[in-house]
Amino acid sequence: MLHENAMCKKIINGFIDYPLITSIFAVDFIILLFLRPPVFFSFIMLGTLAVCCMYLGQKIALFK
């Protein structure tokens, strides 16, 4: 198991290595959190957020 600082460093490096996915994730999260889009659009955005999380989780791979 990784030390907490090493784990945080690995997450931040993963965000830096994939800037397009990181920017999509950040914008999607902020829009869902603060702007309250229509229901159908929010379902699409929630799916996109889930896909971004799974992709980043697979690429970062904290626990092997």
The 8 nearest C-alpha neighbors of each residue, nearest first, counted from 0:
[[1, 2, 62, 61, 63, 6, 3, 5],
 [2, 0, 6, 5, 3, 61, 62, 4],
 [1, 3, 5, 4, 6, 0, 7, 8],
 [2, 4, 6, 5, 7, 1, 8, 0],
 [5, 3, 7, 6, 2, 8, 1, 9],
 [4, 6, 8, 2, 3, 7, 9, 1],
 [5, 7, 3, 9, 4, 8, 1, 2],
 [8, 6, 10, 4, 9, 5, 11, 3],
 [7, 9, 5, 11, 6, 10, 12, 4],
 [8, 10, 6, 12, 7, 11, 13, 5],
 [11, 9, 13, 7, 12, 8, 6, 14],
 [10, 12, 14, 8, 13, 9, 7, 15],
 [13, 11, 15, 9, 14, 10, 16, 8],
 [14, 12, 10, 16, 11, 15, 59, 9],
 [13, 15, 11, 12, 17, 16, 21, 10],
 [14, 16, 12, 13, 17, 18, 11, 21],
 [15, 17, 13, 14, 12, 18, 11, 21],
 [18, 16, 14, 15, 20, 19, 21, 13],
 [17, 19, 21, 20, 15, 22, 16, 14],
 [20, 18, 22, 21, 17, 23, 24, 16],
 [21, 19, 23, 22, 18, 17, 24, 51],
 [22, 20, 18, 24, 19, 23, 14, 25],
 [21, 23, 25, 19, 24, 20, 18, 26],
 [24, 22, 20, 26, 21, 25, 27, 19],
 [23, 25, 21, 27, 22, 26, 48, 20],
 [26, 24, 22, 28, 27, 23, 21, 29],
 [27, 25, 29, 23, 28, 24, 22, 30],
 [28, 26, 24, 30, 25, 29, 23, 31],
 [27, 29, 25, 31, 26, 30, 32, 24],
 [30, 28, 32, 26, 31, 27, 33, 25],
 [31, 29, 34, 27, 32, 33, 28, 26],
 [32, 30, 28, 29, 35, 33, 34, 27],
 [31, 33, 29, 30, 28, 34, 35, 27],
 [32, 34, 30, 31, 29, 35, 28, 36],
 [35, 33, 30, 36, 31, 32, 29, 37],
 [34, 36, 31, 33, 37, 32, 30, 41],
 [37, 35, 41, 34, 40, 38, 31, 30],
 [38, 36, 40, 39, 41, 35, 42, 34],
 [37, 39, 41, 40, 42, 36, 35, 43],
 [40, 38, 42, 41, 37, 43, 36, 44],
 [41, 39, 43, 42, 37, 38, 44, 36],
 [40, 42, 44, 38, 43, 39, 36, 45],
 [43, 41, 45, 39, 44, 40, 46, 38],
 [42, 44, 40, 46, 41, 45, 47, 39],
 [45, 43, 41, 47, 46, 42, 48, 40],
 [46, 44, 48, 42, 47, 43, 41, 49],
 [47, 45, 49, 43, 44, 48, 42, 50],
 [46, 48, 44, 50, 45, 49, 51, 43],
 [47, 49, 45, 51, 46, 50, 24, 44],
 [50, 48, 46, 52, 47, 51, 53, 45],
 [49, 51, 47, 53, 52, 48, 54, 46],
 [52, 50, 54, 48, 49, 53, 55, 24],
 [51, 53, 49, 55, 50, 54, 56, 48],
 [52, 54, 56, 50, 51, 55, 57, 49],
 [55, 53, 51, 57, 56, 52, 50, 58],
 [56, 54, 58, 52, 57, 53, 59, 51],
 [55, 57, 53, 59, 54, 58, 60, 52],
 [56, 58, 54, 60, 55, 59, 53, 52],
 [57, 59, 55, 56, 60, 54, 13, 53],
 [58, 60, 56, 13, 57, 61, 55, 10],
 [61, 59, 57, 58, 62, 56, 63, 55],
 [62, 60, 59, 63, 6, 9, 56, 1],
 [63, 61, 60, 0, 1, 59, 6, 56],
 [62, 60, 61, 0, 59, 1, 57, 58]]
